């Protein structure tokens, strides 16, 4: 397949319908790239809202990658949709990405009456890094107490969402846990960049033992914040659930279903709904239908 083939494929791929509001800066121009698009479902009553966070290893990607078919289905079900850009790791290391995502939720929730959305019915969806962000927003503790070490949000309105769909997502972003999970000394390069380790000349496996970064590893990992009463989750993985060779590189394991099984086990113990679907077990099923049904169940 040539480059021209992929160019033509992208050219003729379905495009999302135009949003009602485009490129709203939710940080009030405080940071670059903190913009969102908003599609409002037609309804006389306040609607639920699903917020899309793009993937790209925290160092790339764009809100324009929202699936147009999923967008249409959500709007048809009277669910409004937002698509969010956030600062990338080369612009600012963690926790900027989670801070931005939380600020976007707070911004939309604080203006819920303006946009005719229900602030008590927010969902999040994303793939890969966007899935990790979505999970983080479903589990984070935003109690706003001064002694809460997890409190990174500047406003008192909640940054938490009530339902999460995560696609090929990393349920932990702790390289120490990941190395044990996959029996590998090869840490996915975007993780070094996420934590700003490259700026300190730290980009090898031995450097993850530097205690300076351990609180950030735990803080960034969605599973570290999981507690009873957190948001229900739908997990979907396209990679086959197969054992991997020892010392597999990051691009081989970073979307492995093992991340999902680990989270599901912990959520099952807490009696929180966690649906785990693998592409290899699905026949003639449209995964977008599953996503919409999940959001309808928990937000409508």
C-alpha positions as CSV (number, residue, x, y, z in Angstrom):
1,X,0.0,0.0,0.0
2,X,1.4,3.4,-1.0
3,X,1.1,6.7,0.7
4,X,-1.3,7.9,-2.0
5,X,-3.7,5.0,-1.1
6,X,-3.8,6.2,2.5
7,X,-4.2,9.8,1.5
8,X,-7.2,8.8,-0.7
9,X,-8.6,6.6,2.1
10,X,-8.5,9.6,4.5
11,X,-9.9,11.9,1.9
12,X,-13.0,9.9,1.3
13,X,-13.5,8.7,4.9
14,X,-16.7,9.8,6.6
15,X,-16.3,13.2,8.2
16,X,-17.9,14.4,11.5
17,X,-20.8,16.9,11.1
18,X,-19.9,20.4,12.0
19,X,-20.1,21.2,15.7
20,X,-22.5,23.8,17.2
21,X,-19.5,25.4,18.9
22,X,-15.9,25.0,17.5
23,X,-12.5,25.6,19.1
24,X,-13.7,26.9,22.4
25,X,-10.7,27.6,24.6
26,X,-11.7,26.1,28.0
27,X,-8.6,27.5,29.8
28,X,-9.5,31.0,28.7
29,X,-6.4,31.2,26.5
30,X,-4.1,30.4,29.4
31,X,-2.5,27.6,27.5
32,X,-2.1,26.6,23.9
33,X,-4.2,23.9,22.5
34,X,-6.7,23.8,25.3
35,X,-9.7,23.8,22.9
36,X,-12.8,21.8,22.5
37,X,-15.6,21.2,19.9
38,X,-19.2,20.8,21.1
39,X,-22.1,19.1,19.4
40,X,-25.5,19.7,21.1
41,X,-28.2,17.0,20.7
42,X,-31.7,18.4,19.9
43,X,-33.7,18.2,23.0
44,X,-36.0,20.4,25.1
45,X,-34.7,18.7,28.3
46,X,-31.0,18.9,29.4
47,X,-29.1,16.1,27.7
48,X,-26.2,13.9,28.9
49,X,-22.8,14.7,27.6
50,X,-20.0,12.4,26.4
51,X,-16.5,13.9,26.1
52,X,-14.0,12.4,23.7
53,X,-10.3,12.5,24.4
54,X,-8.0,11.6,21.5
55,X,-5.1,9.1,21.7
56,X,-1.5,9.6,20.4
57,X,0.8,8.5,23.2
58,X,0.2,11.9,25.0
59,X,2.5,13.4,22.4
60,X,0.3,13.6,19.4
61,X,-3.3,13.3,18.1
62,X,-6.2,15.7,17.7
63,X,-9.9,16.1,18.7
64,X,-10.7,15.8,14.9
65,X,-10.1,12.1,15.2
66,X,-13.5,11.5,16.8
67,X,-15.4,8.7,15.1
68,X,-18.1,10.3,12.9
69,X,-20.3,7.2,13.1
70,X,-20.1,7.1,16.9
71,X,-20.8,10.8,17.0
72,X,-23.9,10.4,14.9
73,X,-25.2,7.6,17.0
74,X,-24.8,9.5,20.2
75,X,-26.6,12.6,18.9
76,X,-29.4,10.4,17.6
77,X,-29.8,9.1,21.1
78,X,-30.0,12.7,22.4
79,X,-26.5,12.6,23.9
80,X,-24.5,15.7,23.3
81,X,-20.8,15.3,22.5
82,X,-17.6,17.3,23.1
83,X,-14.2,16.5,21.6
84,X,-11.2,17.9,23.6
85,X,-7.6,18.8,22.8
86,X,-5.1,18.9,25.7
87,X,-1.5,19.9,26.1
88,X,0.9,17.3,24.7
89,X,3.9,15.9,26.6
90,X,6.4,17.9,24.6
91,X,4.5,21.1,25.5
92,X,4.2,20.2,29.2
93,X,4.8,16.9,31.1
94,X,2.4,15.2,33.4
95,X,0.2,16.3,35.2
96,X,-0.7,18.8,32.5
97,X,-2.7,16.3,30.4
98,X,-5.0,15.3,33.3
99,X,-5.2,18.9,34.5
100,X,-6.4,20.0,31.1
101,X,-8.9,17.1,30.8
102,X,-10.3,17.9,34.2
103,X,-10.5,21.6,33.4
104,X,-12.5,20.8,30.2
105,X,-15.0,18.7,32.3
106,X,-15.2,21.6,34.8
107,X,-15.7,24.2,32.1
108,X,-18.5,22.2,30.4
109,X,-20.2,21.4,33.8
110,X,-20.0,25.0,34.9
111,X,-21.8,26.1,31.7
112,X,-24.2,23.3,31.6
113,X,-27.3,25.5,31.7
114,X,-26.0,27.5,28.8
115,X,-25.5,24.4,26.6
116,X,-28.6,22.6,27.9
117,X,-26.6,19.7,29.3
118,X,-27.1,17.8,32.5
119,X,-24.1,18.3,34.8
120,X,-24.9,15.1,36.7
121,X,-24.7,12.9,33.5
122,X,-21.2,13.2,32.0
123,X,-19.4,10.4,30.3
124,X,-15.9,10.1,28.8
125,X,-14.5,8.1,25.9
126,X,-11.1,7.7,24.4
127,X,-8.6,5.4,22.8
128,X,-5.1,4.6,24.1
129,X,-3.9,7.7,25.9
130,X,-7.4,9.2,25.6
131,X,-8.7,6.0,27.2
132,X,-6.3,6.4,30.1
133,X,-7.4,10.0,30.6
134,X,-11.1,9.0,30.5
135,X,-10.5,6.3,33.1
136,X,-8.6,8.8,35.3
137,X,-11.6,11.1,35.2
138,X,-13.9,8.3,36.2
139,X,-11.7,7.4,39.2
140,X,-10.1,10.6,40.4
141,X,-10.8,12.0,43.8
142,X,-11.7,15.7,43.4
143,X,-13.0,16.4,46.8
144,X,-11.3,19.8,46.8
145,X,-9.9,19.6,50.3
146,X,-6.6,21.4,50.7
147,X,-4.9,18.3,52.2
148,X,-5.9,16.1,49.3
149,X,-2.7,15.3,47.3
150,X,-4.7,14.4,44.3
151,X,-6.5,17.7,44.0
152,X,-5.1,19.4,40.9
153,X,-8.3,21.3,39.8
154,X,-8.6,25.0,40.5
155,X,-12.4,25.2,40.7
156,X,-14.9,23.7,43.1
157,X,-17.1,22.2,40.4
158,X,-16.5,18.4,40.0
159,X,-14.1,17.1,37.3
160,X,-15.4,13.6,37.7
161,X,-17.4,11.7,35.0
162,X,-20.2,9.1,35.6
163,X,-19.4,6.5,32.9
164,X,-16.3,5.6,30.9
165,X,-15.5,3.9,27.6
166,X,-11.9,3.1,27.1
167,X,-10.5,1.7,23.9
168,X,-7.1,-0.1,23.9
169,X,-6.3,1.9,27.0
170,X,-3.5,1.7,29.6
171,X,-5.1,1.1,33.0
172,X,-1.8,1.8,34.6
173,X,0.9,4.3,33.5
174,X,3.4,3.1,36.1
175,X,6.4,1.7,34.1
176,X,7.4,-0.4,37.1
177,X,4.0,-2.2,37.1
178,X,4.0,-2.5,33.3
179,X,7.5,-4.0,33.2
180,X,6.3,-6.8,35.6
181,X,3.0,-7.2,33.8
182,X,4.7,-8.0,30.5
183,X,8.1,-9.2,31.7
184,X,9.9,-6.6,29.8
185,X,12.8,-4.1,30.2
186,X,11.6,-2.1,27.2
187,X,9.5,0.9,28.5
188,X,7.3,2.6,25.9
189,X,9.2,5.8,24.9
190,X,6.1,8.0,25.2
191,X,6.1,7.2,29.0
192,X,9.5,8.8,29.4
193,X,8.2,11.9,27.6
194,X,5.0,12.0,29.6
195,X,6.9,12.3,32.9
196,X,9.5,14.7,31.4
197,X,12.2,12.1,32.2
198,X,13.9,12.8,28.9
199,X,14.6,16.4,30.0
200,X,16.6,15.0,32.9
201,X,18.6,12.7,30.6
202,X,16.6,9.7,31.9
203,X,15.5,7.4,29.1
204,X,16.5,3.9,30.0
205,X,14.9,1.1,32.1
206,X,17.2,1.7,35.1
207,X,16.0,5.3,35.4
208,X,12.5,4.3,36.4
209,X,13.8,3.4,39.8
210,X,14.5,7.0,40.5
211,X,12.2,7.7,43.5
212,X,11.7,11.3,42.2
213,X,9.3,10.0,39.6
214,X,7.5,7.3,41.6
215,X,4.7,9.6,43.0
216,X,4.0,10.8,39.4
217,X,3.8,7.1,38.2
218,X,1.2,6.4,40.8
219,X,-0.7,9.7,40.4
220,X,-1.0,9.3,36.7
221,X,-2.3,5.7,36.8
222,X,-6.1,5.3,36.7
223,X,-6.1,2.1,38.7
224,X,-4.3,3.8,41.6
225,X,-7.4,6.0,42.1
226,X,-10.0,3.3,41.9
227,X,-12.4,3.2,44.9
228,X,-15.9,1.8,45.6
229,X,-18.6,4.0,44.0
230,X,-16.5,5.1,41.0
231,X,-17.8,5.2,37.5
232,X,-18.7,2.0,35.6
233,X,-16.4,1.2,32.7
234,X,-16.6,-0.4,29.3
235,X,-13.2,-1.7,28.0
236,X,-12.5,-2.7,24.4
237,X,-9.3,-4.1,23.0
238,X,-8.5,-4.8,19.4
239,X,-5.2,-6.6,20.1
240,X,-5.4,-10.4,20.6
241,X,-5.1,-11.7,24.1
242,X,-1.9,-13.7,23.4
243,X,1.2,-14.1,25.5
244,X,4.0,-11.9,24.4
245,X,7.8,-12.6,24.1
246,X,10.0,-11.6,27.0
247,X,11.3,-8.0,26.6
248,X,8.7,-7.0,24.0
249,X,9.0,-3.4,22.9
250,X,6.4,-0.8,23.9
251,X,4.5,-0.8,20.6
252,X,3.8,-4.5,21.0
253,X,2.3,-4.5,24.5
254,X,1.0,-0.9,25.1
255,X,-2.6,-1.8,23.9
256,X,-2.6,-5.4,25.1
257,X,-5.9,-6.7,26.8
258,X,-3.9,-7.6,29.8
259,X,-4.3,-4.0,31.0
260,X,-8.1,-4.5,30.8
261,X,-8.1,-7.8,32.7
262,X,-6.1,-6.3,35.5
263,X,-8.6,-3.4,35.9
264,X,-11.6,-5.6,35.6
265,X,-10.4,-7.9,38.4
266,X,-10.0,-5.0,40.7
267,X,-13.4,-3.4,39.7
268,X,-15.1,-6.8,40.2
269,X,-13.8,-7.0,43.7
270,X,-15.4,-3.6,44.4
271,X,-18.7,-4.5,42.7
272,X,-18.3,-1.8,40.1
273,X,-19.6,-2.7,36.6
274,X,-16.7,-3.3,34.2
275,X,-17.5,-4.8,30.8
276,X,-14.5,-6.1,28.9
277,X,-14.9,-6.9,25.2
278,X,-12.2,-8.2,22.8
279,X,-12.4,-7.8,19.1
280,X,-11.3,-11.4,18.6
281,X,-14.5,-12.6,20.3
282,X,-16.9,-10.4,18.4
283,X,-18.7,-11.5,15.2
284,X,-20.8,-9.2,13.1
285,X,-21.2,-6.8,15.9
286,X,-20.8,-3.0,15.7
287,X,-18.8,-1.9,18.6
288,X,-20.2,1.6,18.4
289,X,-23.6,0.1,19.2
290,X,-22.2,-1.3,22.4
291,X,-20.7,2.0,23.4
292,X,-23.9,3.9,22.8
293,X,-25.9,1.2,24.7
294,X,-23.5,1.5,27.6
295,X,-23.8,5.3,27.8
296,X,-27.6,5.1,27.4
297,X,-27.7,2.7,30.4
298,X,-25.7,4.9,32.7
299,X,-26.4,8.4,31.5
300,X,-30.0,8.4,30.1
